[in-house]
Amino acid sequence: MQATATIQPLETERTANWWVVPEVLAFAALAFGSRLVFAQFAWAYSGPMSLLLTLVVLTLYLRARGVAWRDMGLIRLPGWRAKALVLPKALVPFALFAAAVALVMFVGEPMGLTRTDTAGVEERWGNVEGNLPMLLLWLGLVWTSAAFGEEMFFRGYMVTRLAAGLAGVPGRLAIAVLLPALIFGYGHYYYQGLFGLVMTGLIGLAFAISFLLLKRNLWPLVLVHGTIDTINFVALYLGEA
């Protein structure tokens, strides 16, 4: 299969297409590389800006191959029942998220994995405390860039693309969840350090596994991701974080 071939849905791939690995890495490089550019004039917002750019380019790339985001997990939810079921389904990513956090707290911290460098976090979000306009700004970014953007890119695109493209490869699902989780963790290293890389990497792994367990339905992940980040930012605003 050529690199320019139409991307097939996960269920219809039959042979391995190793081009998907450099393809996924190329889009990750676009996200990280553009973030370095945006950081020169808007460091605090360079992550959301670079992710937006990457999603625009990725959308055009997928559309040129006849693929829509509904094929990557943003499935249609017809009727109130389908929408209501998102809430109980969200218990799956929430439970695995809690397990990932607990693993770092009860296993990683006794082994010396602690948040020792908070300068990056303070520089990025230090002005949220007691500042309602900044809180509202970041909540807007939470639900657009983080909840939707990151889930679409790291889980919807990466996991689906790798799982489909590596059909027939032993351990393809393991690759499909581990590689995006590693990239997701690395994406947080620049301002959270090693602790952030491990923590967000494990959270990315939990969300990727949830994505497959939920038959590639992104909506429960978007809900959990947005809710958790909202709680964190409200805590920052109240000075409790």
C-alpha positions in Angstrom: 0.0 0.0 0.0 1.4 3.4 -0.9 1.7 6.3 1.5 -0.9 8.2 -0.4 -3.6 5.5 -0.4 -7.0 6.2 1.1 -7.1 5.7 4.8 -9.4 2.8 5.5 -11.6 2.4 8.6 -10.2 0.3 11.4 -12.4 -2.7 10.6 -11.4 -3.0 6.9 -7.6 -3.0 7.0 -6.1 -6.4 6.3 -2.4 -5.8 5.7 0.2 -3.7 7.5 1.0 -0.2 6.2 4.2 0.8 8.0 3.9 4.3 6.5 1.5 5.1 9.3 4.3 5.3 11.9 6.3 8.1 10.1 3.0 9.7 9.2 2.0 9.9 12.9 5.5 11.0 13.9 5.4 13.7 11.2 2.2 15.2 12.6 3.6 15.1 16.1 6.7 16.9 14.8 4.5 19.5 13.2 2.7 20.1 16.6 6.0 20.3 18.6 7.9 22.3 16.0 5.1 24.9 15.5 4.9 25.2 19.3 8.5 26.2 19.4 7.7 28.9 16.8 4.6 30.2 18.7 6.6 30.1 22.0 8.8 33.0 20.7 5.9 35.4 21.1 3.2 33.6 23.1 4.8 31.0 25.3 1.8 30.4 27.6 -0.5 29.8 24.6 1.9 28.1 22.3 0.5 24.6 23.0 -3.1 25.4 22.1 -2.0 27.4 19.0 0.2 24.7 17.7 -2.4 22.0 18.3 -5.0 24.1 16.4 -2.6 24.5 13.4 -1.9 20.8 13.5 -5.6 19.9 13.5 -6.3 22.2 10.6 -3.5 20.6 8.5 -4.6 17.1 9.6 -8.2 17.7 8.8 -7.2 18.8 5.2 -5.0 15.7 5.0 -7.8 13.3 6.1 -10.4 15.0 3.9 -8.2 14.6 0.9 -8.2 10.8 1.6 -12.0 10.7 2.1 -11.8 10.4 5.9 -13.9 12.4 8.3 -13.5 12.9 12.0 -16.5 10.7 12.7 -14.2 7.9 11.4 -11.7 8.9 14.1 -14.1 8.8 17.1 -16.3 11.9 16.8 -19.3 9.6 16.1 -22.8 10.9 15.7 -25.0 10.7 18.7 -28.6 10.5 17.3 -31.3 11.0 19.9 -31.3 11.8 23.6 -30.6 8.2 24.6 -27.2 8.1 22.8 -26.3 11.4 24.3 -27.3 10.4 27.8 -25.2 7.2 27.6 -22.1 9.3 27.3 -22.2 9.9 31.0 -22.1 6.3 32.2 -19.6 5.4 29.5 -17.4 8.2 30.9 -16.9 6.1 34.0 -14.5 3.9 32.0 -11.9 6.6 31.2 -12.4 8.2 34.6 -11.7 4.9 36.4 -8.5 4.3 34.3 -7.5 8.0 34.8 -7.8 7.5 38.6 -5.7 4.3 38.4 -3.0 6.1 36.5 -2.9 9.0 39.0 -2.9 6.5 41.9 0.0 4.6 40.3 2.2 7.7 40.2 1.2 8.7 43.7 1.6 5.4 45.5 4.4 3.8 43.4 6.2 6.6 41.6 6.4 9.1 44.5 8.0 6.6 46.9 10.6 5.9 44.2 11.4 9.6 43.9 9.2 10.7 41.1 7.8 13.9 42.4 6.9 17.3 41.0 10.1 19.2 41.8 10.1 21.8 39.1 7.0 23.9 39.2 8.5 27.0 37.5 6.9 26.2 34.2 3.5 25.6 35.6 3.7 28.8 37.6 4.8 30.8 34.6 2.0 29.4 32.5 -0.9 29.5 34.9 0.3 31.6 37.8 -2.0 34.5 36.9 -5.2 32.4 37.1 -5.5 32.7 40.9 -8.2 35.2 41.8 -8.4 36.4 38.2 -11.9 35.6 36.8 -11.2 36.7 33.2 -8.1 34.5 33.0 -10.1 31.6 34.5 -12.8 31.9 31.8 -10.1 32.2 29.1 -8.4 29.0 30.2 -11.7 27.2 30.6 -12.5 28.1 27.0 -9.1 26.6 26.0 -9.7 23.6 28.2 -12.8 22.6 26.4 -11.6 23.4 22.9 -7.8 22.7 22.8 -7.5 20.1 25.6 -10.8 18.2 25.8 -11.6 18.2 22.1 -8.2 19.0 20.5 -6.0 16.6 22.4 -8.5 13.8 22.3 -9.1 14.2 18.6 -5.3 14.2 17.9 -3.8 11.8 20.4 -6.6 9.3 20.7 -8.9 9.8 17.7 -6.3 10.2 15.0 -3.2 8.5 16.4 -4.8 5.4 18.0 -7.2 4.8 15.1 -4.5 5.3 12.4 -1.9 3.1 14.1 -4.4 0.3 14.9 -5.8 0.3 11.4 -2.5 0.8 9.5 -0.6 -1.9 11.5 -3.2 -4.6 10.7 -1.6 -8.1 10.9 1.3 -6.9 13.0 1.6 -8.7 16.3 0.9 -6.4 19.2 -0.5 -3.7 16.9 -3.0 -2.5 19.6 -0.2 -2.2 22.1 1.7 0.0 19.7 -1.4 1.9 19.0 -1.9 2.9 22.6 1.7 3.1 23.8 3.2 5.3 21.0 0.5 8.0 21.3 0.8 7.9 25.1 4.5 8.5 24.9 4.1 11.4 22.5 1.3 12.8 24.7 3.5 12.6 27.8 6.5 14.2 25.9 4.2 17.0 24.9 3.9 18.0 28.5 7.5 17.7 29.4 8.5 21.2 28.4 6.7 22.9 31.3 6.1 20.0 33.7 9.4 18.1 33.6 9.8 14.4 34.1 6.9 14.1 36.6 4.6 15.6 34.0 5.9 13.3 31.3 5.2 10.2 33.3 1.9 11.4 34.7 0.4 12.6 31.5 1.9 9.6 29.6 0.1 7.2 31.9 -3.1 9.3 31.6 -2.7 9.2 27.8 -2.3 5.4 28.1 -5.5 5.2 30.2 -7.4 7.3 27.7 -6.1 5.3 24.7 -7.2 2.0 26.3 -10.6 3.5 27.1 -10.9 4.7 23.5 -10.6 1.1 22.3 -12.8 -0.3 25.1 -15.5 2.1 24.1 -15.3 1.1 20.5 -13.6 4.3 19.4 -16.1 6.7 20.9 -14.3 10.0 21.8 -17.3 11.7 23.5 -16.8 10.1 27.0 -13.1 10.9 26.9 -13.8 14.5 25.9 -16.2 14.8 28.8 -13.8 13.4 31.4 -10.8 15.3 30.1 -12.7 18.6 30.1 -14.2 18.0 33.5 -10.9 17.1 35.2 -9.1 20.1 33.7 -12.0 22.4 34.7 -11.7 21.2 38.3 -8.0 21.9 38.2 -8.4 25.4 36.9 -11.2 26.2 39.4 -8.8 25.0 42.1 -6.1 27.3 40.7 -8.5 30.2 40.7 -9.4 29.6 44.4 -5.8 29.2 45.3 -6.3 25.5 46.3 -3.8 24.0 43.8 
